[in-house]
């Protein structure tokens, strides 16, 4: 059997480096992609929202693409809203006309609160408040906006 020449080793090494460079690179998200998400009831939504929060995004707009009632918030979204409250943040509920409705949050969150077993996924939520915008006539949610808290620095240093 012939031995491997130095030239063959160099060719294999260069091929391996080129291949690994193509596989290892993942595209970074633009600021617009971090600020504007669409809600879908999958773990992809959790990953995207967590990534946006970890990137210290000031406002994260979550568009609701299907009919979601203010009284029947999906469990996945309810987990995120519950974590905001659990971390001493605020969840406001506002009709799309931007008139504030006080006290509506208390009826929204109790059932979702029992799903807080995966707290590690929601670590960045400590820095955010949330506002749910809905159509007053139908009660359908139009969007949820997670807003960076002004007192977030207090929590980051604890």
N, CA, C and O atoms as a GROMACS GRO file, in nm:
protein
  632
    1UNK      N    1   0.082  -0.118   0.000
    1UNK     CA    2   0.000   0.000   0.000
    1UNK      C    3   0.086   0.124   0.000
    1UNK      O    4   0.189   0.132   0.066
    2UNK      N    5   0.040   0.218  -0.075
    2UNK     CA    6   0.113   0.345  -0.081
    2UNK      C    7   0.074   0.434   0.037
    2UNK      O    8  -0.038   0.425   0.086
    3UNK      N    9   0.164   0.515   0.081
    3UNK     CA   10   0.137   0.612   0.186
    3UNK      C   11   0.068   0.735   0.129
    3UNK      O   12   0.074   0.761   0.008
    4UNK      N   13   0.005   0.809   0.214
    4UNK     CA   14  -0.063   0.932   0.173
    4UNK      C   15   0.042   1.042   0.163
    4UNK      O   16   0.122   1.063   0.254
    5UNK      N   17   0.040   1.111   0.051
    5UNK     CA   18   0.138   1.218   0.030
    5UNK      C   19   0.094   1.345   0.103
    5UNK      O   20  -0.022   1.360   0.140
    6UNK      N   21   0.188   1.432   0.122
    6UNK     CA   22   0.161   1.561   0.186
    6UNK      C   23   0.060   1.641   0.103
    6UNK      O   24  -0.023   1.713   0.159
    7UNK      N   25   0.066   1.629  -0.028
    7UNK     CA   26  -0.027   1.700  -0.118
    7UNK      C   27  -0.170   1.653  -0.095
    7UNK      O   28  -0.262   1.734  -0.092
    8UNK      N   29  -0.190   1.521  -0.078
    8UNK     CA   30  -0.324   1.467  -0.054
    8UNK      C   31  -0.378   1.514   0.082
    8UNK      O   32  -0.495   1.548   0.094
    9UNK      N   33  -0.293   1.515   0.181
    9UNK     CA   34  -0.335   1.562   0.314
    9UNK      C   35  -0.379   1.708   0.306
    9UNK      O   36  -0.480   1.745   0.365
   10UNK      N   37  -0.304   1.790   0.234
   10UNK     CA   38  -0.338   1.930   0.218
   10UNK      C   39  -0.471   1.948   0.147
   10UNK      O   40  -0.552   2.032   0.187
   11UNK      N   41  -0.496   1.870   0.042
   11UNK     CA   42  -0.622   1.876  -0.032
   11UNK      C   43  -0.738   1.838   0.060
   11UNK      O   44  -0.841   1.906   0.061
   12UNK      N   45  -0.723   1.729   0.137
   12UNK     CA   46  -0.829   1.686   0.228
   12UNK      C   47  -0.855   1.790   0.337
   12UNK      O   48  -0.970   1.815   0.373
   13UNK      N   49  -0.750   1.849   0.388
   13UNK     CA   50  -0.762   1.950   0.492
   13UNK      C   51  -0.836   2.074   0.440
   13UNK      O   52  -0.925   2.126   0.507
   14UNK      N   53  -0.799   2.120   0.321
   14UNK     CA   54  -0.867   2.236   0.262
   14UNK      C   55  -1.014   2.206   0.234
   14UNK      O   56  -1.100   2.290   0.257
   15UNK      N   57  -1.043   2.086   0.184
   15UNK     CA   58  -1.182   2.047   0.157
   15UNK      C   59  -1.262   2.045   0.287
   15UNK      O   60  -1.376   2.092   0.290
   16UNK      N   61  -1.204   1.992   0.393
   16UNK     CA   62  -1.273   1.987   0.522
   16UNK      C   63  -1.298   2.127   0.576
   16UNK      O   64  -1.406   2.153   0.629
   17UNK      N   65  -1.202   2.216   0.563
   17UNK     CA   66  -1.220   2.354   0.610
   17UNK      C   67  -1.329   2.426   0.531
   17UNK      O   68  -1.411   2.496   0.590
   18UNK      N   69  -1.330   2.409   0.401
   18UNK     CA   70  -1.433   2.472   0.319
   18UNK      C   71  -1.571   2.419   0.355
   18UNK      O   72  -1.666   2.497   0.368
   19UNK      N   73  -1.582   2.289   0.371
   19UNK     CA   74  -1.710   2.228   0.405
   19UNK      C   75  -1.759   2.273   0.542
   19UNK      O   76  -1.876   2.307   0.558
   20UNK      N   77  -1.672   2.274   0.640
   20UNK     CA   78  -1.712   2.313   0.775
   20UNK      C   79  -1.749   2.460   0.782
   20UNK      O   80  -1.836   2.498   0.861
   21UNK      N   81  -1.687   2.544   0.702
   21UNK     CA   82  -1.722   2.686   0.699
   21UNK      C   83  -1.861   2.708   0.646
   21UNK      O   84  -1.930   2.800   0.691
   22UNK      N   85  -1.904   2.627   0.551
   22UNK     CA   86  -2.039   2.640   0.495
   22UNK      C   87  -2.145   2.593   0.593
   22UNK      O   88  -2.252   2.653   0.602
   23UNK      N   89  -2.118   2.487   0.665
   23UNK     CA   90  -2.215   2.427   0.754
   23UNK      C   91  -2.231   2.507   0.882
   23UNK      O   92  -2.342   2.521   0.933
   24UNK      N   93  -2.122   2.559   0.936
   24UNK     CA   94  -2.124   2.620   1.069
   24UNK      C   95  -2.188   2.758   1.073
   24UNK      O   96  -2.232   2.802   1.179
   25UNK      N   97  -2.194   2.827   0.961
   25UNK     CA   98  -2.244   2.964   0.966
   25UNK      C   99  -2.397   2.967   0.968
   25UNK      O  100  -2.463   2.900   0.890
   26UNK      N  101  -2.451   3.047   1.061
   26UNK     CA  102  -2.595   3.068   1.068
   26UNK      C  103  -2.620   3.216   1.049
   26UNK      O  104  -2.551   3.299   1.109
   27UNK      N  105  -2.718   3.251   0.967
   27UNK     CA  106  -2.742   3.392   0.942
   27UNK      C  107  -2.796   3.462   1.068
   27UNK      O  108  -2.879   3.406   1.140
   28UNK      N  109  -2.749   3.583   1.092
   28UNK     CA  110  -2.800   3.660   1.204
   28UNK      C  111  -2.927   3.731   1.159
   28UNK      O  112  -2.942   3.765   1.042
   29UNK      N  113  -3.016   3.755   1.253
   29UNK     CA  114  -3.142   3.819   1.220
   29UNK      C  115  -3.125   3.970   1.213
   29UNK      O  116  -3.043   4.028   1.285
   30UNK      N  117  -3.202   4.031   1.125
   30UNK     CA  118  -3.202   4.177   1.114
   30UNK      C  119  -3.280   4.236   1.232
   30UNK      O  120  -3.352   4.164   1.300
   31UNK      N  121  -3.265   4.365   1.254
   31UNK     CA  122  -3.338   4.432   1.361
   31UNK      C  123  -3.489   4.420   1.338
   31UNK      O  124  -3.565   4.401   1.432
   32UNK      N  125  -3.531   4.431   1.212
   32UNK     CA  126  -3.673   4.418   1.179
   32UNK      C  127  -3.725   4.278   1.212
   32UNK      O  128  -3.838   4.264   1.261
   33UNK      N  129  -3.645   4.176   1.186
   33UNK     CA  130  -3.686   4.039   1.219
   33UNK      C  131  -3.695   4.018   1.370
   33UNK      O  132  -3.779   3.941   1.417
   34UNK      N  133  -3.610   4.085   1.446
   34UNK     CA  134  -3.615   4.075   1.591
   34UNK      C  135  -3.734   4.152   1.648
   34UNK      O  136  -3.789   4.112   1.751
   35UNK      N  137  -3.774   4.260   1.583
   35UNK     CA  138  -3.882   4.346   1.633
   35UNK      C  139  -4.020   4.299   1.592
   35UNK      O  140  -4.118   4.333   1.659
   36UNK      N  141  -4.033   4.223   1.483
   36UNK     CA  142  -4.164   4.185   1.428
   36UNK      C  143  -4.175   4.034   1.414
   36UNK      O  144  -4.111   3.974   1.328
   37UNK      N  145  -4.257   3.975   1.500
   37UNK     CA  146  -4.278   3.831   1.498
   37UNK      C  147  -4.425   3.801   1.468
   37UNK      O  148  -4.512   3.885   1.491
   38UNK      N  149  -4.451   3.683   1.417
   38UNK     CA  150  -4.588   3.635   1.400
   38UNK      C  151  -4.609   3.521   1.498
   38UNK      O  152  -4.525   3.432   1.511
   39UNK      N  153  -4.723   3.524   1.568
   39UNK     CA  154  -4.750   3.416   1.663
   39UNK      C  155  -4.791   3.291   1.588
   39UNK      O  156  -4.881   3.294   1.503
   40UNK      N  157  -4.725   3.182   1.620
   40UNK     CA  158  -4.768   3.050   1.577
   40UNK      C  159  -4.747   2.957   1.696
   40UNK      O  160  -4.647   2.968   1.766
   41UNK      N  161  -4.839   2.868   1.717
   41UNK     CA  162  -4.839   2.785   1.837
   41UNK      C  163  -4.740   2.670   1.824
   41UNK      O  164  -4.778   2.553   1.828
   42UNK      N  165  -4.611   2.704   1.809
   42UNK     CA  166  -4.503   2.605   1.799
   42UNK      C  167  -4.383   2.652   1.880
   42UNK      O  168  -4.377   2.767   1.923
   43UNK      N  169  -4.289   2.562   1.901
   43UNK     CA  170  -4.168   2.598   1.975
   43UNK      C  171  -4.083   2.699   1.898
   43UNK      O  172  -3.999   2.766   1.957
   44UNK      N  173  -4.105   2.710   1.767
   44UNK     CA  174  -4.033   2.809   1.687
   44UNK      C  175  -4.065   2.950   1.737
   44UNK      O  176  -3.977   3.035   1.744
   45UNK      N  177  -4.191   2.974   1.773
   45UNK     CA  178  -4.229   3.104   1.829
   45UNK      C  179  -4.152   3.130   1.958
   45UNK      O  180  -4.099   3.240   1.977
   46UNK      N  181  -4.146   3.031   2.047
   46UNK     CA  182  -4.071   3.047   2.172
   46UNK      C  183  -3.926   3.083   2.144
   46UNK      O  184  -3.870   3.173   2.208
   47UNK      N  185  -3.864   3.014   2.050
   47UNK     CA  186  -3.724   3.040   2.016
   47UNK      C  187  -3.706   3.181   1.961
   47UNK      O  188  -3.613   3.251   2.000
   48UNK      N  189  -3.796   3.222   1.872
   48UNK     CA  190  -3.785   3.355   1.811
   48UNK      C  191  -3.805   3.466   1.914
   48UNK      O  192  -3.730   3.564   1.915
   49UNK      N  193  -3.905   3.451   2.002
   49UNK     CA  194  -3.931   3.553   2.103
   49UNK      C  195  -3.816   3.559   2.204
   49UNK      O  196  -3.774   3.667   2.244
   50UNK      N  197  -3.767   3.444   2.244
   50UNK     CA  198  -3.654   3.440   2.337
   50UNK      C  199  -3.531   3.505   2.275
   50UNK      O  200  -3.459   3.580   2.342
   51UNK      N  201  -3.506   3.478   2.147
   51UNK     CA  202  -3.392   3.537   2.077
   51UNK      C  203  -3.407   3.689   2.068
   51UNK      O  204  -3.310   3.763   2.085
   52UNK      N  205  -3.529   3.736   2.040
   52UNK     CA  206  -3.552   3.881   2.032
   52UNK      C  207  -3.529   3.948   2.166
   52UNK      O  208  -3.470   4.055   2.173
   53UNK      N  209  -3.574   3.884   2.274
   53UNK     CA  210  -3.554   3.941   2.407
   53UNK      C  211  -3.407   3.935   2.448
   53UNK      O  212  -3.356   4.029   2.508
   54UNK      N  213  -3.340   3.827   2.415
   54UNK     CA  214  -3.198   3.815   2.449
   54UNK      C  215  -3.113   3.916   2.374
   54UNK      O  216  -3.006   3.955   2.420
   55UNK      N  217  -3.161   3.960   2.257
   55UNK     CA  218  -3.090   4.061   2.178
   55UNK      C  219  -3.119   4.202   2.230
   55UNK      O  220  -3.076   4.300   2.170
   56UNK      N  221  -3.193   4.212   2.343
   56UNK     CA  222  -3.221   4.341   2.406
   56UNK      C  223  -3.304   4.432   2.316
   56UNK      O  224  -3.285   4.554   2.316
   57UNK      N  225  -3.396   4.374   2.240
   57UNK     CA  226  -3.482   4.449   2.149
   57UNK      C  227  -3.578   4.536   2.230
   57UNK      O  228  -3.643   4.487   2.323
   58UNK      N  229  -3.588   4.664   2.195
   58UNK     CA  230  -3.670   4.760   2.270
   58UNK      C  231  -3.819   4.724   2.268
   58UNK      O  232  -3.881   4.712   2.374
   59UNK      N  233  -3.877   4.706   2.149
   59UNK     CA  234  -4.018   4.670   2.132
   59UNK      C  235  -4.028   4.550   2.040
   59UNK      O  236  -3.969   4.549   1.932
   60UNK      N  237  -4.102   4.449   2.082
   60UNK     CA  238  -4.122   4.329   2.001
   60UNK      C  239  -4.271   4.318   1.971
   60UNK      O  240  -4.351   4.294   2.061
   61UNK      N  241  -4.307   4.337   1.845
   61UNK     CA  242  -4.447   4.330   1.802
   61UNK      C  243  -4.479   4.188   1.758
   61UNK      O  244  -4.416   4.135   1.666
   62UNK      N  245  -4.576   4.127   1.823
   62UNK     CA  246  -4.618   3.992   1.788
   62UNK      C  247  -4.754   4.002   1.719
   62UNK      O  248  -4.854   4.032   1.783
   63UNK      N  249  -4.756   3.976   1.589
   63UNK     CA  250  -4.880   3.980   1.512
   63UNK      C  251  -4.957   3.851   1.534
   63UNK      O  252  -4.900   3.742   1.531
   64UNK      N  253  -5.086   3.863   1.556
   64UNK     CA  254  -5.174   3.747   1.571
   64UNK      C  255  -5.242   3.727   1.436
   64UNK      O  256  -5.319   3.812   1.392
   65UNK      N  257  -5.212   3.617   1.370
   65UNK     CA  258  -5.258   3.599   1.232
   65UNK      C  259  -5.394   3.529   1.221
   65UNK      O  260  -5.459   3.540   1.118
   66UNK      N  261  -5.436   3.458   1.323
   66UNK     CA  262  -5.566   3.391   1.319
   66UNK      C  263  -5.658   3.450   1.423
   66UNK      O  264  -5.616   3.536   1.501
   67UNK      N  265  -5.783   3.405   1.426
   67UNK     CA  266  -5.877   3.458   1.526
   67UNK      C  267  -5.846   3.404   1.665
   67UNK      O  268  -5.866   3.285   1.693
   68UNK      N  269  -5.796   3.491   1.752
   68UNK     CA  270  -5.764   3.455   1.891
   68UNK      C  271  -5.841   3.550   1.981
   68UNK      O  272  -5.821   3.671   1.977
   69UNK      N  273  -5.929   3.494   2.063
   69UNK     CA  274  -6.012   3.575   2.152
   69UNK      C  275  -5.934   3.617   2.276
   69UNK      O  276  -5.847   3.544   2.323
   70UNK      N  277  -5.965   3.734   2.326
   70UNK     CA  278  -5.905   3.784   2.449
   70UNK      C  279  -5.935   3.691   2.567
   70UNK      O  280  -5.860   3.687   2.664
   71UNK      N  281  -6.046   3.616   2.558
   71UNK     CA  282  -6.085   3.524   2.664
   71UNK      C  283  -6.031   3.383   2.645
   71UNK      O  284  -6.048   3.298   2.733
   72UNK      N  285  -5.966   3.356   2.533
   72UNK     CA  286  -5.910   3.222   2.507
   72UNK      C  287  -5.769   3.234   2.450
   72UNK      O  288  -5.743   3.189   2.338
   73UNK      N  289  -5.680   3.292   2.527
   73UNK     CA  290  -5.542   3.309   2.484
   73UNK      C  291  -5.476   3.171   2.477
   73UNK      O  292  -5.488   3.093   2.572
   74UNK      N  293  -5.407   3.139   2.368
   74UNK     CA  294  -5.339   3.010   2.358
   74UNK      C  295  -5.240   2.990   2.472
   74UNK      O  296  -5.178   3.086   2.519
   75UNK      N  297  -5.226   2.866   2.517
   75UNK     CA  298  -5.139   2.835   2.632
   75UNK      C  299  -4.997   2.886   2.611
   75UNK      O  300  -4.935   2.938   2.704
   76UNK      N  301  -4.945   2.870   2.490
   76UNK     CA  302  -4.806   2.911   2.462
   76UNK      C  303  -4.790   3.062   2.486
   76UNK      O  304  -4.694   3.103   2.551
   77UNK      N  305  -4.880   3.143   2.436
   77UNK     CA  306  -4.873   3.288   2.456
   77UNK      C  307  -4.903   3.322   2.602
   77UNK      O  308  -4.843   3.413   2.659
   78UNK      N  309  -4.996   3.248   2.661
   78UNK     CA  310  -5.029   3.268   2.802
   78UNK      C  311  -4.910   3.246   2.894
   78UNK      O  312  -4.896   3.314   2.995
   79UNK      N  313  -4.823   3.151   2.858
   79UNK     CA  314  -4.702   3.126   2.937
   79UNK      C  315  -4.614   3.250   2.939
   79UNK      O  316  -4.563   3.291   3.044
   80UNK      N  317  -4.595   3.310   2.822
   80UNK     CA  318  -4.510   3.429   2.814
   80UNK      C  319  -4.571   3.543   2.896
   80UNK      O  320  -4.499   3.612   2.968
   81UNK      N  321  -4.700   3.564   2.884
   81UNK     CA  322  -4.766   3.672   2.959
   81UNK      C  323  -4.761   3.644   3.109
   81UNK      O  324  -4.742   3.737   3.188
   82UNK      N  325  -4.778   3.519   3.148
   82UNK     CA  326  -4.769   3.483   3.290
   82UNK      C  327  -4.630   3.510   3.345
   82UNK      O  328  -4.615   3.555   3.459
   83UNK      N  329  -4.530   3.482   3.265
   83UNK     CA  330  -4.393   3.505   3.310
   83UNK      C  331  -4.365   3.655   3.328
   83UNK      O  332  -4.291   3.694   3.418
   84UNK      N  333  -4.424   3.738   3.242
   84UNK     CA  334  -4.409   3.884   3.260
   84UNK      C  335  -4.459   3.923   3.398
   84UNK      O  336  -4.392   3.995   3.471
   85UNK      N  337  -4.579   3.875   3.434
   85UNK     CA  338  -4.638   3.906   3.564
   85UNK      C  339  -4.555   3.845   3.677
   85UNK      O  340  -4.530   3.910   3.778
   86UNK      N  341  -4.512   3.720   3.659
   86UNK     CA  342  -4.434   3.651   3.761
   86UNK      C  343  -4.303   3.724   3.791
   86UNK      O  344  -4.253   3.719   3.903
   87UNK      N  345  -4.247   3.790   3.692
   87UNK     CA  346  -4.121   3.863   3.707
   87UNK      C  347  -4.144   4.010   3.740
   87UNK      O  348  -4.059   4.095   3.712
   88UNK      N  349  -4.260   4.041   3.798
   88UNK     CA  350  -4.298   4.175   3.842
   88UNK      C  351  -4.313   4.275   3.728
   88UNK      O  352  -4.301   4.396   3.748
   89UNK      N  353  -4.341   4.226   3.608
   89UNK     CA  354  -4.372   4.314   3.496
   89UNK      C  355  -4.522   4.339   3.492
   89UNK      O  356  -4.596   4.291   3.578
   90UNK      N  357  -4.566   4.414   3.394
   90UNK     CA  358  -4.708   4.446   3.379
   90UNK      C  359  -4.759   4.392   3.246
   90UNK      O  360  -4.687   4.394   3.145
   91UNK      N  361  -4.883   4.345   3.247
   91UNK     CA  362  -4.952   4.309   3.124
   91UNK      C  363  -5.075   4.399   3.117
   91UNK      O  364  -5.165   4.389   3.200
   92UNK      N  365  -5.077   4.486   3.018
   92UNK     CA  366  -5.190   4.577   2.998
   92UNK      C  367  -5.277   4.522   2.887
   92UNK      O  368  -5.229   4.457   2.794
   93UNK      N  369  -5.406   4.549   2.896
   93UNK     CA  370  -5.500   4.509   2.792
   93UNK      C  371  -5.564   4.636   2.739
   93UNK      O  372  -5.626   4.711   2.815
   94UNK      N  373  -5.549   4.660   2.610
   94UNK     CA  374  -5.601   4.783   2.551
   94UNK      C  375  -5.681   4.752   2.425
   94UNK      O  376  -5.638   4.674   2.341
   95UNK      N  377  -5.799   4.814   2.413
   95UNK     CA  378  -5.871   4.801   2.287
   95UNK      C  379  -5.792   4.868   2.177
   95UNK      O  380  -5.710   4.956   2.203
   96UNK      N  381  -5.815   4.828   2.057
   96UNK     CA  382  -5.739   4.883   1.945
   96UNK      C  383  -5.753   5.034   1.936
   96UNK      O  384  -5.667   5.101   1.877
   97UNK      N  385  -5.859   5.091   1.992
   97UNK     CA  386  -5.878   5.235   1.992
   97UNK      C  387  -5.786   5.305   2.091
   97UNK      O  388  -5.790   5.427   2.104
   98UNK      N  389  -5.703   5.227   2.160
   98UNK     CA  390  -5.605   5.276   2.257
   98UNK      C  391  -5.666   5.333   2.384
   98UNK      O  392  -5.599   5.410   2.453
   99UNK      N  393  -5.791   5.298   2.418
   99UNK     CA  394  -5.847   5.334   2.547
   99UNK      C  395  -5.813   5.223   2.645
   99UNK      O  396  -5.832   5.106   2.614
  100UNK      N  397  -5.762   5.259   2.762
  100UNK     CA  398  -5.716   5.157   2.856
  100UNK      C  399  -5.834   5.088   2.925
  100UNK      O  400  -5.932   5.152   2.962
  101UNK      N  401  -5.820   4.956   2.942
  101UNK     CA  402  -5.916   4.877   3.018
  101UNK      C  403  -5.839   4.823   3.138
  101UNK      O  404  -5.744   4.746   3.123
  102UNK      N  405  -5.880   4.863   3.258
  102UNK     CA  406  -5.808   4.822   3.379
  102UNK      C  407  -5.868   4.696   3.439
  102UNK      O  408  -5.989   4.674   3.433
  103UNK      N  409  -5.783   4.615   3.495
  103UNK     CA  410  -5.828   4.497   3.567
  103UNK      C  411  -5.860   4.376   3.482
  103UNK      O  412  -5.888   4.270   3.538
  104UNK      N  413  -5.858   4.386   3.353
  104UNK     CA  414  -5.894   4.272   3.268
  104UNK      C  415  -5.789   4.162   3.272
  104UNK      O  416  -5.818   4.048   3.239
  105UNK      N  417  -5.669   4.196   3.311
  105UNK     CA  418  -5.560   4.099   3.311
  105UNK      C  419  -5.584   3.986   3.410
  105UNK      O  420  -5.550   3.872   3.382
  106UNK      N  421  -5.642   4.017   3.523
  106UNK     CA  422  -5.659   3.916   3.627
  106UNK      C  423  -5.738   3.795   3.579
  106UNK      O  424  -5.709   3.682   3.620
  107UNK      N  425  -5.836   3.816   3.495
  107UNK     CA  426  -5.915   3.706   3.442
  107UNK      C  427  -5.845   3.627   3.334
  107UNK      O  428  -5.887   3.516   3.302
  108UNK      N  429  -5.740   3.682   3.277
  108UNK     CA  430  -5.673   3.617   3.164
  108UNK      C  431  -5.568   3.516   3.206
  108UNK      O  432  -5.547   3.417   3.135
  109UNK      N  433  -5.501   3.537   3.317
  109UNK     CA  434  -5.378   3.465   3.344
  109UNK      C  435  -5.383   3.344   3.438
  109UNK      O  436  -5.288   3.266   3.436
  110UNK      N  437  -5.486   3.325   3.518
  110UNK     CA  438  -5.477   3.216   3.617
  110UNK      C  439  -5.454   3.078   3.556
  110UNK      O  440  -5.376   3.000   3.611
  111UNK      N  441  -5.520   3.045   3.447
  111UNK     CA  442  -5.502   2.910   3.391
  111UNK      C  443  -5.365   2.892   3.331
  111UNK      O  444  -5.308   2.783   3.338
  112UNK      N  445  -5.310   2.996   3.274
  112UNK     CA  446  -5.177   2.984   3.212
  112UNK      C  447  -5.067   2.975   3.317
  112UNK      O  448  -4.960   2.922   3.289
  113UNK      N  449  -5.092   3.025   3.436
  113UNK     CA  450  -4.988   3.029   3.539
  113UNK      C  451  -4.937   2.890   3.577
  113UNK      O  452  -4.822   2.875   3.618
  114UNK      N  453  -5.021   2.789   3.564
  114UNK     CA  454  -4.981   2.653   3.602
  114UNK      C  455  -4.879   2.593   3.506
  114UNK      O  456  -4.826   2.485   3.533
  115UNK      N  457  -4.853   2.658   3.397
  115UNK     CA  458  -4.760   2.605   3.297
  115UNK      C  459  -4.620   2.665   3.309
  115UNK      O  460  -4.546   2.667   3.210
  116UNK      N  461  -4.582   2.712   3.423
  116UNK     CA  462  -4.454   2.781   3.439
  116UNK      C  463  -4.337   2.688   3.470
  116UNK      O  464  -4.235   2.734   3.523
  117UNK      N  465  -4.348   2.561   3.440
  117UNK     CA  466  -4.243   2.464   3.470
  117UNK      C  467  -4.117   2.488   3.388
  117UNK      O  468  -4.008   2.449   3.429
  118UNK      N  469  -4.131   2.550   3.272
  118UNK     CA  470  -4.017   2.569   3.182
  118UNK      C  471  -3.960   2.710   3.196
  118UNK      O  472  -3.937   2.778   3.095
  119UNK      N  473  -3.938   2.754   3.318
  119UNK     CA  474  -3.897   2.892   3.343
  119UNK      C  475  -3.768   2.931   3.272
  119UNK      O  476  -3.751   3.047   3.235
  120UNK      N  477  -3.678   2.838   3.252
  120UNK     CA  478  -3.551   2.870   3.187
  120UNK      C  479  -3.572   2.924   3.047
  120UNK      O  480  -3.491   3.006   3.001
  121UNK      N  481  -3.676   2.882   2.978
  121UNK     CA  482  -3.702   2.930   2.843
  121UNK      C  483  -3.740   3.078   2.842
  121UNK      O  484  -3.724   3.146   2.741
  122UNK      N  485  -3.789   3.125   2.954
  122UNK     CA  486  -3.845   3.259   2.961
  122UNK      C  487  -3.757   3.355   3.039
  122UNK      O  488  -3.806   3.457   3.087
  123UNK      N  489  -3.630   3.326   3.053
  123UNK     CA  490  -3.541   3.406   3.135
  123UNK      C  491  -3.534   3.552   3.098
  123UNK      O  492  -3.528   3.638   3.186
  124UNK      N  493  -3.536   3.584   2.969
  124UNK     CA  494  -3.523   3.722   2.924
  124UNK      C  495  -3.649   3.805   2.948
  124UNK      O  496  -3.645   3.927   2.938
  125UNK      N  497  -3.760   3.740   2.980
  125UNK     CA  498  -3.886   3.812   2.998
  125UNK      C  499  -3.881   3.904   3.120
  125UNK      O  500  -3.965   3.993   3.132
  126UNK      N  501  -3.786   3.883   3.209
  126UNK     CA  502  -3.772   3.967   3.328
  126UNK      C  503  -3.754   4.114   3.290
  126UNK      O  504  -3.781   4.202   3.371
  127UNK      N  505  -3.709   4.141   3.170
  127UNK     CA  506  -3.683   4.278   3.125
  127UNK      C  507  -3.798   4.340   3.047
  127UNK      O  508  -3.782   4.449   2.991
  128UNK      N  509  -3.914   4.274   3.042
  128UNK     CA  510  -4.021   4.320   2.953
  128UNK      C  511  -4.156   4.332   3.022
  128UNK      O  512  -4.186   4.260   3.116
  129UNK      N  513  -4.238   4.426   2.972
  129UNK     CA  514  -4.381   4.435   2.998
  129UNK      C  515  -4.450   4.392   2.870
  129UNK      O  516  -4.386   4.378   2.766
  130UNK      N  517  -4.581   4.371   2.877
  130UNK     CA  518  -4.655   4.332   2.756
  130UNK      C  519  -4.785   4.409   2.749
  130UNK      O  520  -4.847   4.440   2.851
  131UNK      N  521  -4.827   4.440   2.628
  131UNK     CA  522  -4.956   4.503   2.603
  131UNK      C  523  -5.030   4.421   2.498
  131UNK      O  524  -4.976   4.392   2.392
  132UNK      N  525  -5.153   4.383   2.530
  132UNK     CA  526  -5.237   4.306   2.438
  132UNK      C  527  -5.334   4.405   2.374
  132UNK      O  528  -5.409   4.473   2.444
  133UNK      N  529  -5.334   4.413   2.241
  133UNK     CA  530  -5.427   4.499   2.168
  133UNK      C  531  -5.535   4.411   2.106
  133UNK      O  532  -5.505   4.311   2.042
  134UNK      N  533  -5.663   4.450   2.126
  134UNK     CA  534  -5.772   4.368   2.075
  134UNK      C  535  -5.884   4.456   2.019
  134UNK      O  536  -5.890   4.576   2.046
  135UNK      N  537  -5.972   4.394   1.939
  135UNK     CA  538  -6.089   4.462   1.884
  135UNK      C  539  -6.200   4.456   1.989
  135UNK      O  540  -6.242   4.347   2.026
  136UNK      N  541  -6.248   4.571   2.038
  136UNK     CA  542  -6.350   4.568   2.144
  136UNK      C  543  -6.481   4.504   2.098
  136UNK      O  544  -6.551   4.443   2.179
  137UNK      N  545  -6.515   4.517   1.971
  137UNK     CA  546  -6.642   4.462   1.922
  137UNK      C  547  -6.642   4.310   1.922
  137UNK      O  548  -6.743   4.248   1.954
  138UNK      N  549  -6.529   4.251   1.885
  138UNK     CA  550  -6.522   4.105   1.870
  138UNK      C  551  -6.445   4.037   1.982
  138UNK      O  552  -6.462   3.917   2.005
  139UNK      N  553  -6.360   4.111   2.052
  139UNK     CA  554  -6.275   4.052   2.154
  139UNK      C  555  -6.156   3.978   2.097
  139UNK      O  556  -6.087   3.906   2.170
  140UNK      N  557  -6.130   3.992   1.966
  140UNK     CA  558  -6.019   3.922   1.903
  140UNK      C  559  -5.890   4.001   1.919
  140UNK      O  560  -5.886   4.123   1.898
  141UNK      N  561  -5.784   3.930   1.955
  141UNK     CA  562  -5.653   3.993   1.974
  141UNK      C  563  -5.594   4.024   1.838
  141UNK      O  564  -5.594   3.940   1.748
  142UNK      N  565  -5.542   4.144   1.822
  142UNK     CA  566  -5.477   4.187   1.698
  142UNK      C  567  -5.326   4.172   1.707
  142UNK      O  568  -5.261   4.128   1.612
  143UNK      N  569  -5.270   4.209   1.822
  143UNK     CA  570  -5.126   4.194   1.840
  143UNK      C  571  -5.092   4.204   1.988
  143UNK      O  572  -5.171   4.252   2.069
  144UNK      N  573  -4.972   4.158   2.020
  144UNK     CA  574  -4.917   4.170   2.154
  144UNK      C  575  -4.781   4.239   2.138
  144UNK      O  576  -4.702   4.199   2.053
  145UNK      N  577  -4.756   4.340   2.219
  145UNK     CA  578  -4.628   4.412   2.212
  145UNK      C  579  -4.555   4.392   2.345
  145UNK      O  580  -4.605   4.428   2.451
  146UNK      N  581  -4.435   4.333   2.337
  146UNK     CA  582  -4.348   4.321   2.453
  146UNK      C  583  -4.255   4.442   2.450
  146UNK      O  584  -4.184   4.463   2.352
  147UNK      N  585  -4.256   4.521   2.558
  147UNK     CA  586  -4.179   4.645   2.564
  147UNK      C  587  -4.075   4.635   2.674
  147UNK      O  588  -4.104   4.594   2.786
  148UNK      N  589  -3.953   4.674   2.641
  148UNK     CA  590  -3.843   4.670   2.738
  148UNK      C  591  -3.879   4.759   2.856
  148UNK      O  592  -3.920   4.874   2.839
  149UNK      N  593  -3.863   4.705   2.976
  149UNK     CA  594  -3.896   4.778   3.098
  149UNK      C  595  -3.791   4.883   3.127
  149UNK      O  596  -3.672   4.862   3.103
  150UNK      N  597  -3.834   4.996   3.178
  150UNK     CA  598  -3.741   5.103   3.216
  150UNK      C  599  -3.660   5.063   3.338
  150UNK      O  600  -3.547   5.109   3.355
  151UNK      N  601  -3.717   4.978   3.423
  151UNK     CA  602  -3.646   4.935   3.544
  151UNK      C  603  -3.571   4.804   3.521
  151UNK      O  604  -3.533   4.738   3.618
  152UNK      N  605  -3.550   4.765   3.396
  152UNK     CA  606  -3.485   4.636   3.365
  152UNK      C  607  -3.344   4.628   3.420
  152UNK      O  608  -3.298   4.520   3.455
  153UNK      N  609  -3.274   4.739   3.428
  153UNK     CA  610  -3.137   4.738   3.480
  153UNK      C  611  -3.133   4.692   3.625
  153UNK      O  612  -3.036   4.630   3.668
  154UNK      N  613  -3.239   4.723   3.701
  154UNK     CA  614  -3.245   4.680   3.841
  154UNK      C  615  -3.243   4.528   3.851
  154UNK      O  616  -3.181   4.472   3.941
  155UNK      N  617  -3.313   4.461   3.757
  155UNK     CA  618  -3.321   4.316   3.761
  155UNK      C  619  -3.193   4.253   3.708
  155UNK      O  620  -3.155   4.145   3.752
  156UNK      N  621  -3.128   4.318   3.614
  156UNK     CA  622  -3.006   4.262   3.554
  156UNK      C  623  -2.892   4.257   3.654
  156UNK      O  624  -2.802   4.173   3.642
  157UNK      N  625  -2.894   4.344   3.754
  157UNK     CA  626  -2.784   4.349   3.851
  157UNK      C  627  -2.813   4.268   3.976
  157UNK      O  628  -2.724   4.252   4.060
  158UNK      N  629  -2.935   4.216   3.992
  158UNK     CA  630  -2.969   4.138   4.112
  158UNK      C  631  -2.896   4.006   4.115
  158UNK      O  632  -2.914   3.928   4.208
   0.00000   0.00000   0.00000
